[in-house]
Amino acid sequence: MRFAQSLMGLAALLAASNCALAAPLLAAPRVAAYDGYTRLVLDLPTGITYRLEPLGAALRVTLTGIVGTPATVNVKKPELSGYIIANTAGNTVLNIVAPQSVSERSGFRASILEPATGKTGYRLVLDFSGAFADITKLANPAPLRLAFTPAQPLTVLLDPGHGGPDAGALGNGLREDTLNLGMAMRVKAWLERVPGVRVELTRTNNAVFSSDKRTDLNARAQMSRGKTLFVSLHANAVPRASWNSQFGVETYYFNPLPTKPVYVPPLEPQVLAGLAINPSAAGPNATDTSPVTMTEKPILDSEPATLISAPVTSFTSAPEDSPQPAGLEQPATDGVPSETAAPTPLEDPNLIAPLEPAATVIPAAPVLVAAPSSQTVAAPLTTPAQIGVSLTLPGLERVGASKMLASSVQSRLLYATHANNRGVRSADFYVIKNAECPAILVEIGFVTHPIEAQMLKNINYLERVSYGVASGVTAYLSDLATP
């Protein structure tokens, strides 16, 4: 009896060994570093399925039908620390440690490529970068509405930073002045759909008030008089030595006291019912609740990161381990200069493009400068009893209101984009320091980061950024209502 049991046990062991031997062996992952991201490639046989689970500090990859050699490998790249391979419950599991964090919509991109030369099956390509954010098409965004009915329209002044002889930051085929203007137009389109809100711009083309920088900035700040709030839109830049390490969105307000950044959580825009508004007081589109329809050609949507793959039967044709990350292939065609006409990126490692310089800047050969073409109309003041706060605020009260506005915009911007959170910060920028109403300066990303610059050319991402800013402004205005 005992001998028979031993034979049965040996047979079961041999059967298990044969099954294990029948499963293909996972080839060692291949890792390559590129500007702004690190790529890990898995060569998988036909029929092998995978599951991706973003866990914050790591990405878990579960492979079914293949056996891996247990290992712990240190990569030591800014975007990828290393990975651990283990076999469990009939699956091979890779835990890929990503110090810049991953989520379903950020931190990494997954794509499928044809097999490498001389191999069969397919390649699962995983690109890691903290700069990766949500580039899927914005679908069914929450309508933006005030929570109360203002007696007269609340006026939002949008300031597209730079312009005229001052191009602002340059990098990766982007000009900041053009990018800022395009973003201001997008934010304006969203806010104009909010009943009870009126929008003005400090400039509507490349013309500015003066080639003297301080004079120009002062004119923009003076336009804030009588407005409900002021939002200056900018893009960031850093010296070459920091190109790959600096990315994300941040929002500034002026505070005369030293402060540390505040990292607000992402907040979802709330659908606010509000009270009925007379359309004649809010504009012809006041009753239109449909989302803004952009006229640009849509790009290919990127699928959610968390998925279970069926055996792959079709591939994305690409060169060997194509260095182009997935989902960034098609840039926006409006508001961004073409690559052939792009300015030279920052070449001097000690040079940083100023965001809001206070010093006078007069170029050697200044271009023709003119005042903005849009008509400036003084906004009728809304009384404190109607909005809960005066439009003419004393210094520290205006600082507090500006911080609330910055927090509201940063939170909604993060929710809309899943971009890296650089926090709410205070700074001595001229326009927000001298504005006569609550004022903020929003940095929508770094044109010098190789990945983030590509996203700033992506129509879907630009729409998400503009919606985030607009929803944050709307939420702040709603909070002005008297309880």
Secondary structure, 3 states (H helix, E strand, C coil): CHHHHHHHHHHHHHHHHHHHHHCCECCCCEEEEECCEEEEEEEECCCCEEEEEECEEEEEEEEECCECCCEEEECCCCCCCEEEEEEECCEEEEEEEEEEEECCCCCEEEEEECCCCCCCCEEEEEEECCCCCCCCCCCCCCCCCCCCCCCCCEEEEEEECCECCECCCEECCEEHHHHHHHHHHHHHHHHCCCCCEEEEECCCCCCCCCCCHHHHHHHHHHCCCCCCEEEEEEEECCCHHHCCCCCCEEEEECCCCCCCCECCCCCCCCCCCCCCCCHHHHCCCCCCCCCCCCCCCCCCCCCCCCCECCCCCCCECCCCCCCCCCCCCCCCCCCCCCCCCCCCCCCCCCCCCCCCCCCCCCCCCCCCCCCCCCCCCCCCCCCHHHHCCCCCCCHHHHHHHHHHHHHHHHHHHHHHHCCCEEEEEECCCHHHHHCCCCEEEEEEEECCCHHHHHHCCCHHHHHHHHHHHHHHHHHHHHHCCCC
